[in-house]
Amino acid sequence: MATNVIPFPADGLWTVRQACEWLSVTEHSLRTMLKRREIPPEIILKLGRRVRFRSDLLRDWALAQRSA
């Protein structure tokens, strides 16, 4: 079974913009999801005021959300 995984050039840590692009949501929507704690904390890495996302876990979580 083929999954519709959008290839993304850099694996590892994604910025908010990269995560938004892959999830097809706006920055405001993603930041709202963060404030509401809708995204599991193990996906998020805070570096001072900056937020990064673990791409492998974000991808797995997003695919699980789509299938639910």
VOMARVEX-151704 format. One record per residue (C-alpha): residue in one letter; x, y, z. Coordinates in nm, 2 decimals, always signed. Layout:
! VOMARVEX-151704
<node><residuo>A</residuo><xx>X</xx><yy>Y</yy><zz>Z</zz></node>
...
//
This chain:
! VOMARVEX-151704
<node><residuo>M</residuo><xx>+0.00</xx><yy>+0.00</yy><zz>+0.00</zz></node>
<node><residuo>A</residuo><xx>+0.15</xx><yy>+0.33</yy><zz>-0.10</zz></node>
<node><residuo>T</residuo><xx>+0.12</xx><yy>+0.62</yy><zz>+0.14</zz></node>
<node><residuo>N</residuo><xx>+0.11</xx><yy>+0.98</yy><zz>+0.03</zz></node>
<node><residuo>V</residuo><xx>+0.42</xx><yy>+1.10</yy><zz>+0.20</zz></node>
<node><residuo>I</residuo><xx>+0.53</xx><yy>+1.44</yy><zz>+0.07</zz></node>
<node><residuo>P</residuo><xx>+0.91</xx><yy>+1.43</yy><zz>+0.04</zz></node>
<node><residuo>F</residuo><xx>+1.09</xx><yy>+1.70</yy><zz>+0.23</zz></node>
<node><residuo>P</residuo><xx>+1.45</xx><yy>+1.78</yy><zz>+0.17</zz></node>
<node><residuo>A</residuo><xx>+1.59</xx><yy>+1.81</yy><zz>+0.53</zz></node>
<node><residuo>D</residuo><xx>+1.51</xx><yy>+1.55</yy><zz>+0.79</zz></node>
<node><residuo>G</residuo><xx>+1.59</xx><yy>+1.62</yy><zz>+1.15</zz></node>
<node><residuo>L</residuo><xx>+1.45</xx><yy>+1.94</yy><zz>+1.31</zz></node>
<node><residuo>W</residuo><xx>+1.20</xx><yy>+2.15</yy><zz>+1.12</zz></node>
<node><residuo>T</residuo><xx>+1.12</xx><yy>+2.52</yy><zz>+1.17</zz></node>
<node><residuo>V</residuo><xx>+0.77</xx><yy>+2.64</yy><zz>+1.22</zz></node>
<node><residuo>R</residuo><xx>+0.76</xx><yy>+2.74</yy><zz>+0.85</zz></node>
<node><residuo>Q</residuo><xx>+0.88</xx><yy>+2.40</yy><zz>+0.73</zz></node>
<node><residuo>A</residuo><xx>+0.63</xx><yy>+2.22</yy><zz>+0.95</zz></node>
<node><residuo>C</residuo><xx>+0.35</xx><yy>+2.44</yy><zz>+0.82</zz></node>
<node><residuo>E</residuo><xx>+0.45</xx><yy>+2.38</yy><zz>+0.46</zz></node>
<node><residuo>W</residuo><xx>+0.45</xx><yy>+2.00</yy><zz>+0.52</zz></node>
<node><residuo>L</residuo><xx>+0.12</xx><yy>+2.00</yy><zz>+0.72</zz></node>
<node><residuo>S</residuo><xx>-0.04</xx><yy>+2.25</yy><zz>+0.47</zz></node>
<node><residuo>V</residuo><xx>-0.15</xx><yy>+2.48</yy><zz>+0.75</zz></node>
<node><residuo>T</residuo><xx>-0.08</xx><yy>+2.85</yy><zz>+0.83</zz></node>
<node><residuo>E</residuo><xx>+0.17</xx><yy>+2.96</yy><zz>+1.09</zz></node>
<node><residuo>H</residuo><xx>-0.11</xx><yy>+3.10</yy><zz>+1.30</zz></node>
<node><residuo>S</residuo><xx>-0.29</xx><yy>+2.76</yy><zz>+1.29</zz></node>
<node><residuo>L</residuo><xx>+0.02</xx><yy>+2.57</yy><zz>+1.40</zz></node>
<node><residuo>R</residuo><xx>+0.10</xx><yy>+2.81</yy><zz>+1.68</zz></node>
<node><residuo>T</residuo><xx>-0.26</xx><yy>+2.78</yy><zz>+1.80</zz></node>
<node><residuo>M</residuo><xx>-0.22</xx><yy>+2.41</yy><zz>+1.80</zz></node>
<node><residuo>L</residuo><xx>+0.09</xx><yy>+2.45</yy><zz>+2.01</zz></node>
<node><residuo>K</residuo><xx>-0.09</xx><yy>+2.67</yy><zz>+2.26</zz></node>
<node><residuo>R</residuo><xx>-0.38</xx><yy>+2.43</yy><zz>+2.29</zz></node>
<node><residuo>R</residuo><xx>-0.13</xx><yy>+2.14</yy><zz>+2.33</zz></node>
<node><residuo>E</residuo><xx>-0.28</xx><yy>+1.95</yy><zz>+2.04</zz></node>
<node><residuo>I</residuo><xx>+0.06</xx><yy>+1.84</yy><zz>+1.93</zz></node>
<node><residuo>P</residuo><xx>+0.24</xx><yy>+1.58</yy><zz>+2.15</zz></node>
<node><residuo>P</residuo><xx>+0.52</xx><yy>+1.74</yy><zz>+2.36</zz></node>
<node><residuo>E</residuo><xx>+0.78</xx><yy>+1.48</yy><zz>+2.24</zz></node>
<node><residuo>I</residuo><xx>+0.75</xx><yy>+1.62</yy><zz>+1.89</zz></node>
<node><residuo>I</residuo><xx>+0.84</xx><yy>+1.98</yy><zz>+2.00</zz></node>
<node><residuo>L</residuo><xx>+1.18</xx><yy>+2.11</yy><zz>+2.09</zz></node>
<node><residuo>K</residuo><xx>+1.21</xx><yy>+2.46</yy><zz>+2.23</zz></node>
<node><residuo>L</residuo><xx>+1.54</xx><yy>+2.64</yy><zz>+2.18</zz></node>
<node><residuo>G</residuo><xx>+1.51</xx><yy>+2.96</yy><zz>+2.38</zz></node>
<node><residuo>R</residuo><xx>+1.22</xx><yy>+3.13</yy><zz>+2.21</zz></node>
<node><residuo>R</residuo><xx>+1.24</xx><yy>+2.92</yy><zz>+1.90</zz></node>
<node><residuo>V</residuo><xx>+1.04</xx><yy>+2.61</yy><zz>+1.83</zz></node>
<node><residuo>R</residuo><xx>+1.16</xx><yy>+2.32</yy><zz>+1.63</zz></node>
<node><residuo>F</residuo><xx>+0.98</xx><yy>+2.00</yy><zz>+1.54</zz></node>
<node><residuo>R</residuo><xx>+1.12</xx><yy>+1.65</yy><zz>+1.51</zz></node>
<node><residuo>S</residuo><xx>+1.03</xx><yy>+1.57</yy><zz>+1.15</zz></node>
<node><residuo>D</residuo><xx>+1.01</xx><yy>+1.19</yy><zz>+1.19</zz></node>
<node><residuo>L</residuo><xx>+0.77</xx><yy>+1.21</yy><zz>+1.49</zz></node>
<node><residuo>L</residuo><xx>+0.57</xx><yy>+1.50</yy><zz>+1.33</zz></node>
<node><residuo>R</residuo><xx>+0.52</xx><yy>+1.29</yy><zz>+1.02</zz></node>
<node><residuo>D</residuo><xx>+0.41</xx><yy>+0.99</yy><zz>+1.21</zz></node>
<node><residuo>W</residuo><xx>+0.17</xx><yy>+1.19</yy><zz>+1.42</zz></node>
<node><residuo>A</residuo><xx>+0.02</xx><yy>+1.37</yy><zz>+1.12</zz></node>
<node><residuo>L</residuo><xx>-0.03</xx><yy>+1.04</yy><zz>+0.93</zz></node>
<node><residuo>A</residuo><xx>-0.20</xx><yy>+0.89</yy><zz>+1.24</zz></node>
<node><residuo>Q</residuo><xx>-0.43</xx><yy>+1.20</yy><zz>+1.26</zz></node>
<node><residuo>R</residuo><xx>-0.53</xx><yy>+1.16</yy><zz>+0.90</zz></node>
<node><residuo>S</residuo><xx>-0.62</xx><yy>+0.80</yy><zz>+0.94</zz></node>
<node><residuo>A</residuo><xx>-0.82</xx><yy>+0.85</yy><zz>+1.26</zz></node>
//
